[in-house]
C-alpha cells in the first residue's frame, strides 16, 4: 500500500511539474511577444523622432536661406536710396545753375540795351543759353533716372516685405496664404497624399492644409515632406464632421485662419 501511495504522489508531482512547465513556457512566450511589441514601438518612435528632426532641420535651413536673401534685398534697398539722394542733390545743383544763368542773361540783356554795339555780349548770351539748354536736358534725364530709381526702390521694398512675410509664416509653421496646388496622388492604405506643389509654391513643412472640392473644405492634411515643386502630407483622420474621400485633382490651399 505504501508503494501505491508513493507511486500516486510521484504521478501527482510529475503532473504538477508538467503543468508548471507549460505555464512557464506560456508566460515566457507572452513576455517575448511583449518585448517584440515594445521593440517595434521603440523603433517606430525612433523613426518618428528622426523624421521630426529632419523636418526641423529642413525648416531651419529654409529660414536661414530666406533671411540671407532678405538681408541682400535690404542692402540693395539701401544702395538704391543712396543713389536717389545723390540724384536729387545733382538736380538741385543744376536747377541752381539754371537760375543763376537766367539771372545772368537778364543782366546781360539790360546791359545790351544801353550799348550801341552788342557784338561782344551776343556770343556770351548765346553760349549761356546753350549751357542752360544743356543743363535743362541733363535735369530731364536725371528726373527720368530718379523716377526709375524710385520704381526700383518701391519694387525692392515690396520684395523685402514679401521676404519678411515668408519668414514669418515659415517660422510659425504655416504655409503661405497664396498657396494653391492640388493632390497629385492618393495612397489611401498608408493614409497620405502627394501634392503637385512644394517649397516654390509656398508649402511649409508641418503646416496644416485644407482640401477643397466645389469650394468646400472636405479634408485636412498635415505636410510631412517638402521639395522644390512637390510635397507629401498625411490625411488627418476625423478632422471634418463628415468624412469624404480625397482624390487626385482636389484643390489644396493653406488652412484658413479662424477669425478672432
Order of alpha helices (4+ residues) and beta strands (2+ residues): alpha-alpha-beta-beta-beta-beta-beta-beta
